Amino acid sequence: MAPTDLQVGHEASFSRTIAECDVYAFAGLTGDFAPQHMDEAAMRASAFGRRIAHGAMMVGFMSRASTMVTAGLSTTNKEETLVSLGYDRVRFLAPVFMGDTITVAYRVTAVDPVKRRTRAEVRITNESGTLVAVAENILQWVRNAAPAS
């Protein structure tokens, strides 16, 4: 696979309902037990009125969409391996609550065959169409080390 195998406009999306068990599992995995995610009573008194899902969980869903857009393409070969360089301009624009159904949309916006990378816009909306998170993802084809002889 090469950057030119992904074209501007290639896209992937999926939807998922955020369950309480997702938030607890993510907290256990990351160690982020902040009251915003875990303490319902405290959050009832907050501006949000209830617990919110981790923003970092939303970035994880962005990663899933990145993997989906490259599905069916070889992401490693003798010469190169595809990796994510990261997410730029990540913003959490609105809270995601337990029970919300989110849709993650990933769309390739630029291909640079010289630098061996692509850029993509990632947008997450909730079931009412509110934009809750955005980012730009950069994928890079990294040259593999020469095999030892």
N, C-alpha and C positions, 0 to 999 in steps of 0.2 A: 504494500500500500504506500502511496505517496500523497503529499498534500493535494496534488492534482486529481486524485481519486475522489476527494471531497470537493464539491463545487459550492460556490455561493448559492445559498437557497436550500441546500440540504438541511433537513430538519427532522426532529423527533419530538414526541411528547407523550406524556402519560399522566394519569390522575391517580390520586390516592387519598383516602380518608385518614386523617391523623387520629389515632386512637390513644387513649390514656396509657396503654401498655407500651406504645411506641416511645412516648415521652419518658416513662420510667426506664425502659431498656436503654435509651440513649443516655440518660443521666447516669445509669450504672456503667455504661461503656466509657463515658468521658470523665466521670467524676464531677460533673456539673449539677449539683443538687441545689442550685439557687432557688430562693423562694418563688421567683417568678414562674418557675416550672413545677415546683413541688408543694407549695403551701396554699391550698385553696382558700382558707380563711383569710390569710394575709392579702391575697390577691382580690378577694371580694371588696376590700376597702381601697383598692388601687384604682387608677384611672381606667384600667382594663376590665375590671370587674370579675375576672377569673384568670386561671392559669394560662400561660402561653407556651407554645412549643419553642424549643431552642432554635435560634437563628442558624447555628452551625448544622442542625439537622437539615435545614433548607439547602445549605451548601452541599450536603451529602446527596440530596435529591438532584441537585444540579449535576453532580458527578454521574449519577445513574443515567441522566439524559445524554451526557457526553458519550457514555459507553454505548447507549442505544443508537446514536447517530452513526457510529462507526461499526455497528453490528454487520456482519457479513463481509467486512473488509479485513484483510490480514493486518493486524496491528503490530506484528513483529515479523522480521525476516532475517536473513543472514547479515544484511547491511545495516538495518535500522530497527528501532523500537519506538512505538508511539507512546508518549507520556503527556500528561497535563502539566503545563508550566504554572498553572494556577488560575485564580479568578480575580480579575481587576474590577474596581468600582462596584464591589458588593454593597448592596444597600438593602436593609430590611425596612420596608415602607409602611407596613401595617402588620398587626399581630396575627399569628396563626393560632387558633384555639383548638383544643381537643374536640373532635367531631367535625371540624372543617374538612371539606374535600378540596384539595389543591390540585392544580394542573400545572405541570412544568413543561415549558416549551423552549426548545433549543434550536437555534437556526444559525448556520454558518454564514458569516457576513463578509469574510475576507480570506483569500488563499494567497500565500506568499511562497511560491515554489523555490525561490532563491534561499530564503531563510528557513525553509522546510517547516512552515507552521501555518496554522489556520486560526482564525478568530471567530468567535460565535457569541451571539446575544442569547442570554438565558433570562426568561421571565417566568415568574410564578404568580398565578392568580388563584383566588379562592372561588368558591362556587357562586358567589354573587358578582364575579368579574373584577373584584378589587385587586389591583396589583399589590402583592405583598412582599416580593423580593425580586431584585434584578442583579445581574452581573454580566461580565464579559469573560469568556473562557478562552484560554490560549492552549492549543495542542501543538506539540513539537515532535518531529521525527528526529530522534537522536541516533547518531552514528554508533554502531556497535564496535567494541574493541575487536581488533584482529584476533582470530583464533591462535592460540599458542601452538607452536610447531615442535 
